[in-house]
Each structure stands twice: as structure tokens, then as C-alpha cells.
Amino acid sequence: MRVVSDPRGYWADLTGAERAVVAFIVGFAALLVVGLLTGALAPTYFLYLVGIAGMYSLLSFGLNSQWGFTGLINFSVAAFFGIGAYGTALMSASSSPIAGGFVPVVGLLVALVVAALLALAIGIPTLRLRADYLAIASLGLAEVVRLVVLNERQWTNGSAGVRGIPQFFEGWPVLATLPQTMPGLVVRPLPGTEIVLETPFWSALLNVVVVLGFVGGSYAILRRAHRSPWGRVLRTIRSDEDLARALGKNTYGFKMQSFVLGSLIMALAGVFYAHLNLFVSPGDLDPVTTFYVWVAVILGGSGSNRGALFGGFVIVAIREGTRFLSGISSFVVDLGVVALEFDLSWLTSNVAPLRLLLIGALIVLLMRYRPQGVLPPQRELIWPSVVDRAPGTLDSGVRDVQAGETDE
Amino acid sequence: MVFDYLASGLVFSSIIVLGSIGLSLIYSIADFANFAHGDTMTVGAYAAFVTFGAVGGLGGAVLGLPYGFFVALLAGIAVAAVVAIVTEKVVYEGMNAGSIELLITSIGIAFIYRAIIQIGFGADFTRYQIQSLRPIEALLPYGVRVTVHDVAIVASAAVLVGGLHVLLQYTDLGRKMRAMADNPDLARISGIRTDRIKLWTWILGAGLAGSGGVFLGLYNQLSPRMGFNLLLLIFAAVILGGIGSVYGAMLGGFLIGMINQLTPVLSDIRLLTDMGALLPLVPDSFGITIGIEYANAIAFVIMVAVLLVRPNGIAGEAV
């Protein structure tokens, strides 16, 4: 809207951090387009990346509506993600040890119901606790969930995981067979390159449609909720729970609502993952997933939905980008006179610890130097119409705050 | 059988106690839940691993352990303490942040420790190059299978914990630490240099964690995840005992270690397994067998139950 009609004004209104983010996104998108056009990046893999990024964004939305809105430290993101994935997998997969064979939409509903029940089961005892106790307890309870999934073979197939999960649109009238019926396309974007778009591409495209639907829906709901009176209570609880209670709010009830809402969105990400990957295993419930999502939310800016979206994409860039490092075994610096060769194979031969190091360093650096994140939610909390209706001579207040102060 | 579980419970408790005292000290004096504490144990274990590789065959042996192992133990304690001090100086000290921000930061620190260890030593399991021993013959008739190494772990832990007790009760530093744990502001206006006490807390807490890591490596084996896997048990112990109370942490660590090793007893109780047979309308096979794979889960459930009933733990003041 405004970007199109008044790009100059839009740019002038952005804060420094927002400009950096916009520049980063434009640059990154350009890089991807070049990759696509030259054939360096397969279109199907590109769509897979978009799907994964959408999934992380959903997880970040979920955590953001717990931690960013209400200040609940939830270290059981991986558990809710796993419940979503296992919920739909066990209902729809052909190898499911309990139900199996239902259409994925049934799986989606079951996963959401189970996730809501689990959120209540974790929330009822722990949401009354002090924040740091909630952190410890939720991490412990997530571990209990992981152990149950790992060990109750008769329900979950144990460490073997669940295979034979159908695509999300299985059983739908047209969409189920769309990828097969779509014609194969050959695209020649540049002379000499040729990209073939066949069934895998179309089914990956359908997955992206699913995740974009989930992300868009969640974003719209959360954006509305965050600015609503309900969201205002949550923010009050976050900054001063005693104050909220003194104002007569049932803080426990609000925290529970926020916790369940966030958990449902995380489970939604799990549902998408199960139908994207077509295989789930207890490894998907590993606590490190939880901390990836934490990094995404802190990086984006706690409380900011745009930030959570951005953080989700950055996490995918880190996760998938480190994959390419494994190909690099040495690094040569040519100084003209002498060429220095650095042996990097000790570092890049195994990217798992490198990724862990990156995540750890990112958490520490963010908390140390920019705890409010890259895109703090200063603008999101205000209805845009209020800003536009404000007198033009306003030289202190909202617009100033946008540029300078970063407090919520 | 029960005697055997109790004996291994005692050994495991010693390790948990060493971890939980440090966590409790740091929790009360630095005022945040340090999620890097488990990985500090791993740091100690690997430092001892390297040292033992260098000085391995030194001298004679005590309780089945060469002298070199005790040198390695001291090295593990020292390195864990130094790493903690460096972290405190570089990261935590300059942060003007609340306990939640520090908590999140400590997770990053934990990942950094673990990643560096994994880059250096790989993700696989390793062991100290010490011959594993057969169980003590004299105890076998009672069904107790413990090695001399296990005795060494319990004895060393007892010495360390006893030393800490003396330090806390009879030295100036210990009195200041207790004062600060009790009320930091009051301690400061009483002229205690709280910054210095905080540093000493890090040294003591991380040192004890390092020793716990070394013993954990001797008891099981070493892996980059070893400390993190123990972290939640240690939290359970600290919360059960009461955060801020060193003696509570000892008691909590003892109880959690015991409960953890006594879990096999539970699998003999058929109630949960055969829930289906007892309830109408439920298939006969319905139910969860509580086997040893749920040993950790039981500790967490106990922890949540304690938080609900008595958030300040056994030794903490009642609310």
C-alpha cells in the first residue's frame, strides 16, 4: 500500500534498524533470484527452504505470543512442535501404530486439541510460578514428553519414528492430485540454463501455499490480538504483573490464554512439518529446536510479530547456510607475494557443533548488546490510523520514539 | 537388589550433590538460574581428561585410582573455575540485566562451552584411560555391586562437601557468603565487598561442578552432552532442597540421586502397567510401564510437585 504509493516517505519513516533489515531482505532475495535464474539453486529446494522458514516463523509467532506478549518463559517449544507433528502423523500415516488412515485435516484438528490439552496440563501447575521456575519446569516437562514419545513404542513407534505420512491435501477433491496432473514445464530464464518444473515442484508449491496460509492467518490474528485490549493486558502483565493484578485482572487466566494460544501455533508448525517431511521421529523433539526458536524471537525483537517472522527466516539461513560450509575444507588468502592457506577442515568437517556455537554466540551477543532485538515492537503497538491522524507538527512523541527510544 | 540400588544411589547422589551445591550458591548470590552449570561440569570432565592423558601413569594408586587421576581432578576443578570466572568477567558482569535476561544468556554460554568441546573432542563417548574394576568381592554376597572407584567417588565428594561446610561455617569468606545469600543489600551496606564475594561464589560453584563432572566421567563416560543431560536433575535437586540453601542442595541432591537410582524398583510395581486390567472400558495393555528410561522424568515430576506444594523447598522458609 504505502510502500507502493509513497516509497520515499515509507523509507524516510523507517528506523535505522528497519532500514538495515529491509536492505538485508532485498539483498538476500536478490541473491536467491540470481541463484534461481542461474540454476545454482534448484526451485524445489528453494520452495523447501521457504516452507522451513515459514515453519520457523510459525514457531516464533507461537513463542512470541507467550514470551514477547506476556513474558512467559516457555522452554518446551520442541514439545509442542513434536505434539503437532506426532498428532497429525499418528492420525494420518499408513504406518501409524494407533489410528492411521484419516485425512490430514482430522490429524490437524487432533494435533491442535492434544496440544491445547498439553498446554493446559503444563500451564495449570506452572503458570503460577515465578518466571525462572516456569523456565526450568517447562524444560523438564518437555523432556518428559520426549521420553514418552521415545519409549512408548506401542503408541508412537519409539525411536523408529512414523513413516508413510500423506501430503497435506490428501483426500481433497482437486488439490490431492494437482501435482501429478500439472504439466511439466521447462523454463529457460537465461540462455544456456534450463529449469525443469515437474511433480515435485508442484507439490512443494502446494506445501508453500499451506505454510503461507498458516503464517498469514496466524500473523493476522496475532497482530490484531496484540493491539487489542486483550493484548494490552498481556503487555501489562509482562512489564508488571502486580500492577495488572491490582487493576483487577485475573492474570493467571490471561497467562493461560496466552500460553494456550502460543502452543496451538507451535503445534500448527508441527503439523506442517509432518506433512512436509513425511516422516517424524523423536529426534524432532530435541531441546535444541526450542533454543533455535528462542534465538529467532530474541533476534527479531521480543513482542514484535514482524521480528518473529524475520527471526524465523534468519534461523533458516543459519541452519541451511552452515550446510554449505561442510564443502569448504581450506581457505586461501592470496596476498600477491605469498598465498596463505588456512586449513578449516577441523571446523567445517562437522557442522553440528559449529551451528551450536553460532546459536550460542548469537544468544550471548544479543542479550549483551541488543536485548530488545533488531525490530523492537515500538510501532506495532500503535494503530497506524492513530499516527496518521496525529497533528503534523508533532515533534515529540510517537515519531520520535520510533527513531530513538526502544522501550516497549 | 534394593541394597544394590541404594549403593549406586549413594554414588550417583555424590555427583548430583557436587553439581547442585554450586548451582544453588550461584542461584542465590548471582541471582539467576545458571543453565550453563551442567556444561561447566562437562568442561571440568574434559579438562581432567586432557590432564590425565598427560600425567596418566604418575606414581602409585589410591582406591584403584592412580595419583595422576587426582592431579587431573584438581586440573578439572581449576579449569572449570577459571572458565566460570572468565565468563563472569567477560559476559555477565557488564550486563545490566535482570535474572531472566541472565538466564537466557547462560543458555548461550552453555551452547558455546558444549560446541567448543565438541569441536575439540568430537561428539563421541570417551573414557578416562583407567582400567575398569570388578565389583568389590566382599560385598557381592549382599547383592551390592560397587567398585573401589565408586567408593573413591563417594569419599572424595564427602571430603569436598566437608571442606565447603568448614569454609562456610568457620571462615570469614563463608560468613560473608552466607550473609550475602541471605540479603545482598544488607551485606553491601555492612561493608562486605559483594563483588569479590560473587567472584568467590563462581570459583567455588564452578569448581565443585568441575569435580562433579570428573566423577561423572569416571562413573559413566564422557560426552559433550553429559553435563547438560544432568542439568535438569540438578535443578530438581536444588528446587527440592530449597534455592539458596547450600545444605538444602545437599539434601535435595542426595534425595534426587537416590530416587533416580531406585527407579527400577518402580517397574516391579504393576499398578501402572496393568491399569487396563483395573479400569473398565480400557484395553488390558493400556498403561505406562515406569522403567529406568523414566528415571529422569520422575525427578522432573517430583520437582514440579515440590514447586506447587512448597515452592521454597525443604530447607527454604515456608511461604
Interface residues (C-beta under 8 A of the other chain):
Chain A: I73 P125 T126 R128 L129 R130 A131 D132 Y133 A135 I136 A137 L139 G140 L141 E143 V144 L147 V148 L150 N151 E152 Q154 F291 W294 I298 W346 L347 N350 A352 P353 L354 L356 L357 I359 G360 A361 L362 I363 V364 M367 R368 P371
Chain B: F32 A33 V91 G94 M95 A97 S99 I100 E101 L103 I104 T105 I107 G108 I109 A110 F111 I112 R114 A115 I116 Q118 I119 G122 A123 P224 L232 F235 A236 I239 S285 I288 G291 E293 Y294 N296 A297 A299 F300 V301 M303 V304 L307 L308 P311
